[in-house]
Amino acid sequence: MNIFKKIILTVLTSLFLISNSNAGSIKIGTEGAYPPWNSKNEAGQLIGFEVDLANWLCIYMQADCTIVEQDWDGMIPGLIMRKYDAIMAGMSITGERMKVINFSQGYADEVAQLAVMKGSSLEGMDTPSGINLSLGGSNVKSALKTLTAALAGKTVCVQTATIHQNFLESGDVGSVTVRTYKTQDEVNLDLSAGRCDAALAAAVAFTDYAEKSGKPVVLVGPTLSGGAFGNGVGVGIRKDDTDLLKAFNKAIDQARKSGKISELAIKWFGFDASM
């Protein structure tokens, strides 16, 4: 073997080793500002249901994982730009998002609900307790009619680029004044400060805030799912990463069958939100 062949072989071997050294490495993006799904503790460490679940899914996949922060409004663009390989950030599976990225099977349900401060005129709203917009029917029509009347002339605060903003701007509850914020924390603060008549988000986001802050936040109206709210929360993955999609789906199956998802949901939400 001449010297040139030896050099070429050495280079090819090095490239092979480099490419395979990262084969089991996965970078997962999360917001870190949507408790109890994902947030940060006083030491600045990422915590929450999805952080714990991500770590367990990586164990099942036998993958070396890193969880990184990303602002919510840049979450999907960051995935497309390959800043990370997957999204676990309380992101609901919707048709609109699936035009751009793929989703794993759902790992948890996320029902939405309106929140107000105690003493609000919206307390005691008479609507059916749970509404799945995908089912249609008289209950859905009745609930939307009640919400339309209740929210007329009101300002409702939401986090930007969310299913909650999409719902309020869909026309299903009439013409609502929507005020958007970069993070859910900002929504919570302005709701408690009286700058919003109501706010819309995942119900557990409000109960978590009320418990930790001691603020008299009250959930009103029906829990909402389906339709604009999507079909549960899943892992967001680039369209071309089909092998990674299969790996996450297999890991989610293992986590569900072992009871791990239920265990983590009860730990963080106080109830079993697994799908």
LUMTOR-818259 format. One record per residue: residue number from 0; residue in one letter; y, z, x of N, C-alpha, C in turn. Coordinates in Angstrom, 1 decimal. Atoms other than C-alpha are relative to their C-alpha. Last residue first. Example, Ala and Ser with C-alpha at 12.3 -4.5 7.8 and 13.67 -1.06 7.14 Angstrom:
1	S	-1.1	0.0	-0.9	-1.1	7.1	13.7	1.1	0.8	-0.8
0	A	-1.2	0.0	0.9	-4.5	7.8	12.3	1.2	0.0	0.9
REM end
This chain:
274	M	0.3	1.1	0.9	9.4	26.8	-52.6	-1.5	-0.2	0.0
273	S	0.8	1.1	-0.6	10.3	30.1	-51.0	-0.4	-1.0	-1.1
272	A	-0.6	1.3	0.3	13.1	32.1	-52.6	-0.8	-1.2	0.6
271	D	0.8	1.1	-0.6	11.1	35.4	-52.7	0.6	-1.3	-0.5
270	F	1.0	0.5	0.9	13.6	38.2	-53.3	-0.6	-1.3	0.6
269	G	0.4	-1.1	0.9	15.9	40.5	-51.3	-0.9	-0.5	-1.1
268	F	-0.6	0.2	1.3	17.6	37.5	-49.7	-0.2	1.2	-1.0
267	W	-1.4	0.4	-0.1	17.1	38.3	-46.0	0.7	-0.2	-1.4
266	K	-0.8	-0.8	-1.0	13.9	40.3	-45.8	1.4	-0.3	-0.1
265	I	-0.2	-1.3	0.5	12.5	38.8	-49.1	0.8	0.9	0.9
264	A	-1.0	0.1	1.1	13.1	35.3	-47.8	0.2	1.4	-0.6
263	L	-1.4	0.1	-0.6	11.5	36.2	-44.4	1.0	-0.1	-1.2
262	E	-0.4	-1.2	-0.7	8.3	37.4	-46.1	1.4	0.0	0.5
261	S	-0.2	-1.0	1.0	8.1	34.5	-48.5	0.5	1.3	0.6
260	I	-1.3	0.3	0.6	8.5	32.1	-45.6	0.3	1.0	-1.1
259	K	-1.1	-0.3	-0.8	5.8	33.9	-43.6	1.3	-0.4	-0.7
258	G	-0.9	-1.0	0.7	3.2	34.0	-46.4	1.3	0.3	0.8
257	S	0.2	-1.3	-0.7	0.6	32.3	-44.1	0.8	1.1	-0.7
256	K	1.3	-0.4	0.2	0.4	29.3	-46.5	-0.3	1.4	0.6
255	R	0.2	-0.4	1.5	4.1	28.9	-46.5	-1.3	0.6	-0.2
254	A	-0.8	-1.1	0.3	4.5	29.0	-42.7	-0.1	0.5	-1.5
253	Q	0.6	-1.2	-0.6	1.6	26.7	-42.2	0.7	1.3	-0.3
252	D	1.2	-0.2	0.7	3.0	24.1	-44.7	-0.7	1.3	0.6
251	I	-0.5	-0.6	1.2	6.4	24.4	-43.0	-1.2	0.4	-0.9
250	A	-0.3	-1.4	-0.3	4.7	23.7	-39.7	0.5	0.8	-1.2
249	K	1.3	-0.7	-0.3	3.0	20.6	-41.0	0.3	1.5	0.3
248	N	0.7	-0.2	1.3	6.3	19.4	-42.5	-1.3	0.7	0.2
247	F	-0.6	-1.0	0.8	8.1	20.1	-39.3	-0.7	0.2	-1.3
246	A	0.3	-1.3	-0.6	5.6	18.1	-37.2	0.7	1.2	-0.8
245	K	1.4	-0.4	0.3	5.6	15.2	-39.6	-0.3	1.4	0.6
244	L	0.1	-0.3	1.4	9.4	15.0	-39.4	-1.4	0.5	-0.4
243	L	-0.6	-1.4	0.1	9.3	15.2	-35.6	-0.1	0.4	-1.5
242	D	1.0	-0.9	-0.5	6.9	12.2	-35.6	0.5	1.5	-0.1
241	T	1.1	-0.2	1.0	9.2	10.2	-37.9	-1.1	1.0	0.5
240	D	0.8	-1.1	-0.6	12.3	10.7	-35.7	-1.2	0.3	-1.0
239	D	0.9	0.6	-0.9	13.9	7.3	-36.7	-1.0	1.0	0.7
238	K	0.9	1.0	0.7	15.6	8.5	-39.8	-1.1	-0.5	0.9
237	R	-0.4	1.4	-0.1	17.2	11.5	-38.0	-1.1	-0.9	-0.6
236	I	0.5	0.7	-1.2	16.1	14.9	-39.3	0.4	-1.4	0.0
235	G	-0.6	1.3	-0.2	17.5	17.5	-41.7	-0.4	-0.6	1.3
234	V	-0.5	0.3	-1.4	15.2	20.4	-42.4	0.5	-1.4	0.1
233	G	1.0	0.5	-0.9	15.0	21.4	-46.1	0.6	-0.2	1.4
232	V	-0.6	0.1	-1.4	16.8	23.3	-48.8	-1.1	-0.5	0.9
231	G	0.4	-1.0	-1.0	15.8	22.8	-52.5	0.7	-0.3	1.4
230	N	1.3	-0.5	0.3	16.0	19.7	-54.7	-0.5	1.0	1.1
229	G	1.1	0.4	-0.8	19.6	18.7	-55.0	-1.3	0.7	-0.3
228	F	0.4	-1.1	-0.9	22.6	20.5	-56.4	-1.2	-0.3	0.8
227	A	-0.9	0.0	-1.2	24.1	17.3	-57.8	-0.4	1.1	1.0
226	G	-1.1	0.9	0.1	21.1	17.1	-60.2	0.8	0.0	1.3
225	G	0.3	1.4	0.3	18.9	20.1	-59.7	1.3	-0.8	-0.1
224	S	0.9	0.7	-0.9	20.1	23.7	-59.7	-0.2	-1.4	-0.5
223	L	0.0	1.5	0.1	22.7	26.0	-61.3	-0.9	-0.6	1.1
222	T	0.4	0.6	-1.3	22.5	29.7	-62.1	-0.2	-1.5	-0.1
221	P	1.5	0.2	-0.3	24.3	30.3	-65.3	-0.2	-0.3	1.5
220	G	0.6	1.3	0.4	27.7	31.9	-65.8	-1.4	-0.2	0.4
219	V	-0.2	0.4	1.4	29.2	34.7	-63.8	-0.6	-1.3	-0.3
218	L	0.5	1.3	0.3	28.5	36.5	-60.5	0.1	-0.2	-1.5
217	V	0.9	0.0	1.2	30.8	39.5	-59.9	-0.5	-1.5	-0.2
216	V	0.2	1.4	0.4	32.6	40.3	-56.6	-1.1	0.0	-1.1
215	P	0.7	0.1	1.4	33.8	43.9	-56.5	-0.1	-1.4	-0.4
214	K	-0.9	0.6	1.0	34.4	44.0	-52.7	-0.7	-0.2	-1.3
213	G	-0.3	-1.0	1.0	32.2	46.4	-50.7	1.0	-0.5	-1.1
212	S	-1.4	-0.3	0.1	32.3	44.0	-47.8	0.4	1.1	-0.9
211	K	-0.6	-0.3	-1.3	28.7	43.9	-46.8	1.4	0.4	0.0
210	E	0.7	-1.2	-0.6	27.2	44.1	-50.3	0.6	0.4	1.3
209	A	-0.4	-1.2	0.8	29.8	41.8	-51.9	-0.7	1.2	0.6
208	Y	-1.4	-0.4	-0.3	29.4	39.2	-49.1	0.4	1.3	-0.7
207	D	0.0	-0.5	-1.4	25.6	39.2	-49.4	1.4	0.4	0.4
206	T	0.6	-1.4	0.0	25.8	38.9	-53.2	0.0	0.6	1.4
205	F	-0.9	-1.0	0.6	28.2	36.0	-52.8	-0.5	1.4	-0.1
204	A	-1.1	-0.1	-0.9	26.1	34.0	-50.4	1.0	1.0	-0.5
203	V	0.3	-1.0	-1.0	23.0	34.8	-52.4	1.2	0.2	1.0
202	A	-0.2	-1.3	0.5	24.5	32.9	-55.4	-0.2	1.1	1.0
201	A	1.3	-0.6	0.3	24.8	29.8	-53.4	0.2	1.4	-0.4
200	A	0.8	0.1	-1.2	28.4	28.6	-53.7	-1.4	0.5	-0.4
199	L	1.3	0.5	0.3	31.2	28.3	-56.4	-0.7	-0.1	1.4
198	A	0.6	0.8	-1.1	34.4	30.3	-56.4	-1.4	-0.4	-0.3
197	A	1.4	-0.1	-0.1	36.6	31.6	-59.2	-0.4	-0.8	1.3
196	D	0.5	-0.6	1.3	40.2	32.2	-60.1	-1.5	0.2	0.0
195	C	0.9	0.9	0.7	41.1	31.6	-56.4	-0.3	0.7	-1.3
194	R	-0.6	1.3	-0.1	44.0	33.1	-54.5	-0.9	-1.1	-0.6
193	G	-0.6	0.4	1.3	43.1	36.6	-55.7	0.6	-1.4	0.1
192	A	-1.5	-0.2	-0.1	42.6	38.1	-52.2	0.7	-0.5	-1.3
191	S	-0.3	-1.5	0.1	38.8	38.6	-53.0	1.5	0.2	0.1
190	L	0.4	-0.5	1.3	38.5	34.9	-53.7	0.4	1.4	-0.2
189	D	-1.0	0.4	1.0	40.6	34.0	-50.7	-0.4	0.3	-1.4
188	L	-1.2	-0.7	-0.2	38.3	36.0	-48.4	1.1	-0.3	-1.0
187	N	0.2	-1.4	0.4	35.1	34.7	-49.8	1.3	0.8	0.1
186	V	0.1	0.0	1.5	36.2	31.1	-49.5	-0.1	1.4	-0.5
185	E	-1.4	0.2	0.5	37.3	31.7	-45.9	0.0	-0.1	-1.5
184	D	-0.7	-1.2	-0.3	33.8	33.2	-45.1	1.5	-0.1	-0.6
183	Q	0.2	-0.8	1.1	32.2	30.1	-46.7	0.7	1.4	0.1
182	T	1.2	-0.9	-0.1	33.7	28.0	-44.0	-0.1	0.8	-1.3
181	K	0.9	0.4	-1.0	36.1	25.0	-43.8	-1.3	0.8	0.0
180	Y	-0.2	-0.8	-1.2	37.8	25.6	-47.1	-1.1	-0.5	1.0
179	T	1.1	0.1	-1.0	38.3	23.5	-50.2	0.4	0.8	1.3
178	R	-0.6	-0.3	-1.3	40.5	24.2	-53.3	-1.2	0.1	1.0
177	V	0.9	-0.4	-1.0	39.3	22.4	-56.5	0.8	0.3	1.3
176	T	-0.8	-0.1	-1.2	41.5	22.2	-59.6	-0.9	0.6	1.1
175	V	-0.2	-1.4	-0.6	38.9	21.3	-62.2	0.9	-0.1	1.2
174	S	-0.9	0.1	-1.1	39.0	18.2	-64.5	0.3	1.4	0.5
173	G	-1.4	0.4	0.2	36.0	18.4	-66.7	0.8	-0.1	1.2
172	V	-0.7	-1.2	0.6	32.8	20.3	-66.0	1.5	-0.3	-0.2
171	D	0.9	-0.6	0.9	30.5	17.3	-65.4	0.6	1.2	-0.7
170	G	-0.4	0.2	1.4	33.4	15.4	-63.9	-0.9	0.7	-1.0
169	S	0.8	1.1	0.7	31.7	15.0	-60.6	0.5	-0.3	-1.4
168	E	-0.7	1.2	0.0	34.4	16.9	-58.6	-0.7	-1.1	-0.7
167	L	-1.3	-0.3	0.7	33.0	20.4	-59.4	0.9	-1.3	-0.1
166	F	0.2	-0.3	1.4	29.5	19.2	-58.6	1.3	0.1	-0.7
165	N	0.4	1.2	0.7	30.5	17.5	-55.3	-0.2	0.2	-1.5
164	Q	-1.2	0.8	0.1	32.4	20.6	-54.1	-0.4	-1.3	-0.8
163	H	-0.9	-0.7	1.0	29.3	22.7	-54.8	1.3	-0.7	-0.2
162	I	0.5	0.3	1.4	27.0	20.2	-53.1	0.9	0.6	-1.0
161	T	1.2	-0.7	0.5	29.1	20.8	-50.0	-0.4	-0.6	-1.3
160	A	1.1	0.8	-0.3	31.6	18.8	-47.9	-1.4	0.6	-0.4
159	T	-0.1	1.5	0.0	34.2	21.5	-48.0	-1.3	-0.7	0.3
158	Q	0.0	0.5	-1.3	33.4	25.1	-48.9	0.0	-1.5	0.0
157	V	1.4	0.3	-0.5	34.4	26.0	-52.4	0.2	-0.4	1.5
156	C	0.1	0.2	-1.4	37.3	27.5	-54.3	-1.4	-0.2	0.5
155	V	1.3	-0.4	-0.5	37.9	27.1	-58.0	-0.1	-0.4	1.5
154	T	0.2	0.5	-1.3	41.4	27.0	-59.5	-1.3	0.6	0.6
153	K	0.3	-1.0	-1.1	41.5	27.4	-63.2	-0.1	-0.7	1.3
152	G	-1.2	-0.6	-0.5	43.3	25.2	-65.8	-0.2	1.0	1.1
151	A	-1.2	0.8	0.2	40.1	24.5	-67.6	1.2	0.7	0.4
150	L	-0.7	0.3	-1.2	37.3	26.5	-66.0	1.3	-0.9	-0.2
149	A	-0.4	-1.2	-0.8	36.1	28.3	-69.1	0.8	-0.4	1.2
148	A	-1.1	-0.7	0.7	36.2	25.2	-71.4	0.5	1.2	0.9
147	T	-1.2	0.9	0.0	34.3	23.0	-68.9	1.1	0.8	-0.7
146	L	-0.6	0.0	-1.3	31.8	25.8	-68.2	1.3	-0.8	0.0
145	T	-0.6	-1.3	-0.1	31.0	26.2	-71.9	0.8	0.1	1.4
144	K	-1.2	-0.1	0.9	30.5	22.5	-72.3	0.7	1.3	0.1
143	L	-1.1	0.8	-0.5	28.3	22.4	-69.2	1.3	0.0	-0.9
142	A	-0.6	-0.7	-1.2	26.2	25.2	-70.5	1.1	-0.7	0.6
141	S	-0.7	-1.2	0.5	25.7	23.6	-73.9	0.7	0.7	1.1
140	K	-1.2	0.5	0.6	24.8	20.2	-72.4	0.9	1.2	-0.5
139	V	-0.9	0.5	-1.1	22.3	21.8	-70.1	1.3	-0.4	-0.6
138	N	-0.4	-1.2	-0.8	20.7	23.9	-72.9	1.0	-0.5	1.1
137	S	-1.1	-0.7	0.7	20.6	20.8	-75.2	0.6	1.2	0.8
136	G	0.3	-0.8	1.2	18.6	18.7	-72.9	1.1	0.8	-0.5
135	G	-0.7	0.4	1.2	18.9	17.5	-69.3	-0.3	0.9	-1.2
134	L	0.8	0.0	1.2	16.1	18.3	-66.9	0.7	-0.5	-1.2
133	S	0.9	1.2	0.0	17.8	17.3	-63.7	-0.8	-0.1	-1.3
132	L	-0.7	1.2	0.5	20.7	19.7	-64.3	-0.9	-1.2	-0.1
131	N	0.4	1.1	-0.9	18.4	22.7	-64.0	0.6	-1.3	-0.5
130	I	-0.1	1.4	0.4	20.2	25.5	-65.7	-0.4	-0.9	1.1
129	G	0.4	0.9	-1.1	19.3	29.2	-65.6	0.1	-1.4	-0.4
128	S	0.1	-0.7	-1.3	20.7	32.1	-67.6	-0.2	-1.0	1.1
127	P	1.4	-0.2	-0.4	21.9	30.1	-70.7	-0.1	0.5	1.4
126	T	0.7	1.2	-0.3	25.7	30.6	-71.2	-1.5	0.3	0.2
125	D	1.2	0.1	0.7	28.0	33.2	-72.6	-0.7	-1.3	0.2
124	M	0.2	1.3	0.5	30.6	34.0	-70.0	-1.4	-0.2	-0.7
123	G	0.6	0.0	1.3	30.8	37.8	-69.7	-0.2	-1.4	-0.6
122	E	1.2	-0.9	0.1	33.3	37.8	-66.9	-0.6	-0.1	-1.4
121	L	1.2	0.8	0.0	35.6	34.7	-66.9	-1.3	0.9	-0.1
120	S	0.2	0.4	1.4	38.7	36.8	-67.9	-1.3	-0.8	-0.1
119	S	-0.4	1.4	0.4	38.4	38.4	-64.5	-0.3	-0.3	-1.4
118	G	-1.2	0.0	0.8	38.1	42.2	-64.3	0.5	-1.4	-0.4
117	K	0.2	-0.8	1.2	35.7	42.2	-61.4	1.3	0.1	-0.8
116	M	-0.3	-1.4	-0.3	36.5	39.4	-59.0	-0.1	0.8	-1.3
115	V	-1.4	-0.4	0.3	34.9	36.0	-59.7	0.1	1.5	0.4
114	A	-0.3	-1.4	-0.3	31.7	34.2	-58.6	1.5	0.3	-0.3
113	L	-1.4	-0.3	-0.1	30.2	31.0	-59.9	0.2	1.5	0.3
112	Q	-0.6	-0.8	1.1	26.6	30.3	-59.2	1.4	0.2	0.2
111	A	-1.5	-0.2	-0.1	24.4	28.0	-57.1	0.4	0.8	-1.2
110	V	-0.7	0.2	1.3	20.6	28.2	-56.8	1.5	0.4	0.2
109	E	-1.3	-0.5	-0.1	19.1	27.6	-53.3	0.8	-0.2	-1.3
108	D	-0.9	0.4	1.2	15.4	27.2	-53.3	1.4	0.6	0.3
107	A	-0.5	-1.1	0.9	13.5	27.5	-50.0	0.9	-0.6	-1.1
106	Y	0.6	-1.2	-0.4	11.3	25.4	-47.6	0.6	1.2	-0.8
105	G	-0.9	-1.2	0.1	11.9	22.0	-49.0	-0.8	1.3	0.4
104	Q	0.2	-0.7	1.3	9.8	19.2	-47.6	0.9	1.2	-0.1
103	S	1.3	-0.5	0.2	11.4	17.7	-44.5	-0.2	0.4	-1.5
102	F	0.2	-1.4	0.2	14.5	15.7	-44.9	-1.5	0.3	0.0
101	N	1.2	-0.4	0.7	15.6	12.3	-43.7	-0.1	1.5	-0.1
100	I	1.0	-0.7	-0.8	19.1	11.2	-42.7	-1.3	0.3	-0.9
99	V	-0.4	0.0	-1.4	21.8	8.8	-43.9	-1.1	0.6	0.8
98	K	-0.4	1.3	-0.4	20.8	7.7	-47.4	0.3	-0.1	1.5
97	M	1.2	0.7	-0.5	19.0	11.0	-47.7	0.3	-1.5	0.2
96	R	0.3	-0.3	-1.4	22.3	12.8	-47.8	-1.1	-0.8	0.5
95	E	-1.1	0.5	-0.8	23.3	11.0	-51.1	-0.2	0.3	1.5
94	G	0.2	1.4	-0.2	19.9	11.6	-52.6	1.1	-0.6	0.9
93	T	-0.6	0.8	1.0	20.2	15.3	-52.0	-0.2	-1.4	0.3
92	I	0.5	1.3	-0.1	18.1	17.9	-50.1	0.6	-0.8	-1.2
91	S	0.8	0.4	1.1	20.2	21.0	-49.8	-0.4	-1.5	0.1
90	M	-0.3	1.3	0.5	21.4	22.1	-46.4	-1.0	-0.5	-1.1
89	G	-0.2	-0.2	1.5	21.2	25.9	-45.9	0.4	-1.4	-0.6
88	A	-1.3	-0.6	0.3	21.8	25.2	-42.2	0.2	0.1	-1.5
87	M	0.5	-1.1	0.9	18.5	24.1	-40.5	1.3	0.8	-0.3
86	I	-1.0	-0.9	0.7	19.4	20.7	-39.0	-0.7	1.0	-0.8
85	A	0.3	-0.4	1.4	17.2	18.9	-36.5	1.1	0.9	-0.5
84	D	1.1	0.8	0.6	17.3	17.1	-33.2	-0.3	0.2	-1.4
83	Y	1.2	-0.8	0.3	20.6	18.3	-31.7	-1.0	-0.9	-0.7
82	K	-0.3	-1.3	-0.6	23.7	16.7	-30.2	-1.1	1.0	-0.2
81	R	1.0	-0.6	-0.8	22.0	13.4	-31.0	0.5	1.3	0.8
80	M	-0.5	0.2	-1.4	25.1	11.6	-32.4	-1.0	0.7	1.0
79	I	0.0	1.4	-0.3	23.3	11.3	-35.7	0.4	-0.3	1.4
78	L	1.4	0.4	-0.1	22.6	15.0	-35.7	-0.1	-1.4	0.4
77	G	0.6	-0.5	-1.2	26.2	15.8	-34.9	-1.4	-0.3	0.2
76	P	-0.4	0.8	-1.2	27.4	13.5	-37.6	-0.5	0.5	1.3
75	I	0.8	1.3	0.0	25.2	15.4	-40.1	0.5	-0.9	1.1
74	M	1.5	-0.3	-0.1	26.6	18.9	-39.2	-0.8	-1.3	0.1
73	G	0.5	0.9	-1.0	30.2	18.0	-38.5	-1.5	0.0	0.2
72	D	-0.5	1.4	0.3	31.7	19.4	-41.7	-0.5	-1.0	1.1
71	W	0.7	0.6	1.2	29.5	22.5	-41.3	0.4	-1.4	-0.2
70	D	-0.8	-0.1	1.2	30.7	23.4	-37.8	-0.6	-0.8	-1.1
69	Q	-0.7	1.2	0.3	27.8	23.4	-35.3	0.8	0.3	-1.3
68	E	-1.0	0.0	1.1	26.0	26.2	-33.6	0.7	-1.3	-0.2
67	V	-1.4	0.1	-0.4	22.9	25.8	-31.5	0.9	0.0	-1.2
66	I	-0.8	0.1	1.2	19.3	26.9	-31.8	1.4	0.0	0.4
65	T	-1.3	-0.6	-0.2	17.0	26.1	-28.8	0.8	-0.2	-1.3
64	C	-1.1	0.3	0.9	13.3	25.4	-29.3	1.3	0.7	0.5
63	D	-1.0	-0.8	-0.7	10.3	25.1	-26.9	1.4	-0.3	-0.7
62	A	-1.2	0.6	-0.6	7.7	23.8	-29.2	0.9	1.0	0.6
61	Q	0.2	-0.2	-1.4	4.2	25.0	-30.1	1.1	-0.7	0.8
60	M	0.0	1.3	-0.6	4.7	23.5	-33.6	-0.3	0.1	1.5
59	Y	1.0	0.8	0.6	3.7	26.8	-35.2	-0.1	-1.4	0.6
58	I	1.3	-0.6	-0.4	5.8	28.7	-32.8	-1.1	-0.8	-0.5
57	C	0.2	0.5	-1.4	8.7	26.3	-33.4	-1.2	0.6	0.6
56	L	0.5	1.4	0.1	8.3	26.9	-37.2	-0.2	-0.5	1.4
55	W	1.4	0.0	0.4	8.5	30.7	-36.5	-0.5	-1.5	-0.1
54	N	0.8	-0.5	-1.2	11.8	30.4	-34.5	-1.5	0.0	-0.4
53	A	0.0	1.1	-1.1	13.3	28.1	-37.2	-0.9	0.5	1.2
52	L	1.0	1.0	0.4	12.3	30.7	-39.9	-0.1	-1.1	1.1
51	D	1.3	-0.5	-0.1	14.1	33.5	-38.1	-1.1	-1.0	-0.3
50	V	0.2	-0.2	-1.5	17.2	31.4	-37.6	-1.4	0.6	0.2
49	E	0.4	1.3	-0.6	16.9	30.1	-41.2	-0.2	0.2	1.5
48	F	1.3	0.5	0.5	16.8	33.6	-42.7	-0.4	-1.3	0.7
47	G	0.1	0.5	1.4	19.7	34.9	-40.7	-1.4	-0.5	-0.3
46	I	1.0	-0.8	0.8	20.8	35.6	-37.1	-0.1	-0.7	-1.4
45	L	0.4	0.6	1.3	22.7	33.8	-34.4	-1.1	0.8	-0.6
44	Q	1.3	0.6	0.0	24.0	36.2	-31.7	-0.3	-0.6	-1.4
43	G	-0.2	1.4	-0.1	27.7	36.9	-31.4	-1.3	-0.8	0.0
42	A	0.1	0.5	-1.4	27.2	40.5	-30.5	0.1	-1.5	0.2
41	E	-1.2	-0.4	-0.7	28.5	41.6	-33.9	0.0	-0.4	1.5
40	N	-0.2	-1.4	0.0	25.9	39.5	-35.6	1.2	0.4	0.9
39	K	0.1	-0.6	-1.3	26.1	35.8	-36.3	0.2	1.5	-0.2
38	S	-1.3	-0.6	-0.4	25.3	33.8	-39.4	-0.1	0.6	1.4
37	N	-0.2	0.0	-1.4	22.5	31.7	-41.1	1.4	0.7	0.3
36	W	0.8	1.1	-0.6	21.0	31.8	-44.5	0.1	-0.1	1.5
35	P	1.0	-0.5	-1.0	22.3	35.3	-45.3	-0.9	-1.2	0.5
34	P	0.9	-1.0	0.2	25.0	34.4	-44.5	-0.5	0.1	-1.5
33	Y	0.4	0.1	1.4	26.6	31.0	-44.1	-1.0	1.1	-0.3
32	A	-1.1	-0.6	0.8	28.6	31.1	-40.9	-0.3	-0.1	-1.5
31	G	-0.3	-1.4	-0.5	26.1	30.4	-38.1	1.1	0.6	-0.8
30	E	-1.5	-0.3	0.1	26.3	26.7	-38.9	0.3	1.3	0.6
29	T	-0.3	-0.9	1.2	22.9	25.6	-37.7	1.4	0.3	0.0
28	G	-1.3	-0.3	0.3	21.6	22.8	-35.3	0.2	0.9	-1.2
27	I	-0.2	-0.1	1.5	18.1	22.8	-33.9	1.5	0.4	-0.2
26	K	-1.3	-0.6	0.2	17.3	21.5	-30.4	0.3	0.0	-1.5
25	I	-0.7	0.4	1.2	13.6	20.7	-29.9	1.3	0.8	-0.1
24	S	-1.3	-0.7	0.2	11.7	20.7	-26.6	0.7	-0.5	-1.2
23	G	0.1	-1.1	0.9	8.0	19.9	-26.5	1.3	0.7	-0.3
22	A	0.8	0.5	1.2	8.3	16.4	-25.0	0.0	1.1	-1.0
21	N	-0.8	-0.4	1.2	11.1	17.7	-22.6	-0.8	-0.4	-1.3
20	S	-0.4	-1.4	-0.1	8.9	17.8	-19.4	0.8	0.5	-1.3
19	N	1.0	-0.9	0.7	7.2	14.6	-20.5	0.4	1.5	0.1
18	S	0.1	0.3	1.4	10.2	12.4	-19.7	-0.9	0.9	-0.8
17	I	-1.2	-0.4	0.6	10.8	14.1	-16.4	0.0	-0.2	-1.5
16	L	0.0	-1.4	0.0	7.2	13.8	-15.3	1.2	0.5	-0.7
15	F	1.0	-0.5	0.9	7.0	10.2	-16.2	0.1	1.5	-0.2
14	L	-0.5	0.3	1.3	10.3	9.4	-14.4	-1.0	0.5	-1.1
13	S	-1.1	-1.0	0.3	9.0	11.2	-11.3	0.6	-0.2	-1.4
12	T	0.6	-1.3	0.2	5.8	9.2	-11.4	1.0	1.0	-0.3
11	L	0.6	0.1	1.3	7.7	5.9	-11.8	-0.6	1.4	-0.4
10	V	-1.1	0.0	1.0	10.0	6.8	-8.9	-0.6	0.0	-1.4
9	T	-0.6	-1.4	0.0	7.0	7.7	-6.6	1.1	0.1	-1.1
8	L	1.0	-0.9	0.6	5.1	4.5	-7.6	0.6	1.4	-0.1
7	I	0.0	0.3	1.4	8.2	2.4	-6.8	-0.9	0.9	-0.8
6	I	-1.3	-0.5	0.6	8.7	4.1	-3.5	0.0	-0.2	-1.5
5	K	0.0	-1.5	0.0	5.0	3.7	-2.6	1.3	0.5	-0.6
4	K	0.9	-0.4	1.1	5.1	0.0	-3.6	-0.1	1.5	-0.1
3	F	-0.7	0.2	1.2	8.1	-0.5	-1.3	-0.8	0.4	-1.3
2	I	-1.0	-1.0	0.3	6.4	1.2	1.6	0.7	-0.2	-1.3
1	N	-1.1	0.0	-0.8	3.3	-1.0	1.5	1.1	1.0	-0.4
0	M	-1.2	0.0	0.9	0.0	0.0	0.0	1.2	0.0	0.9
REM end
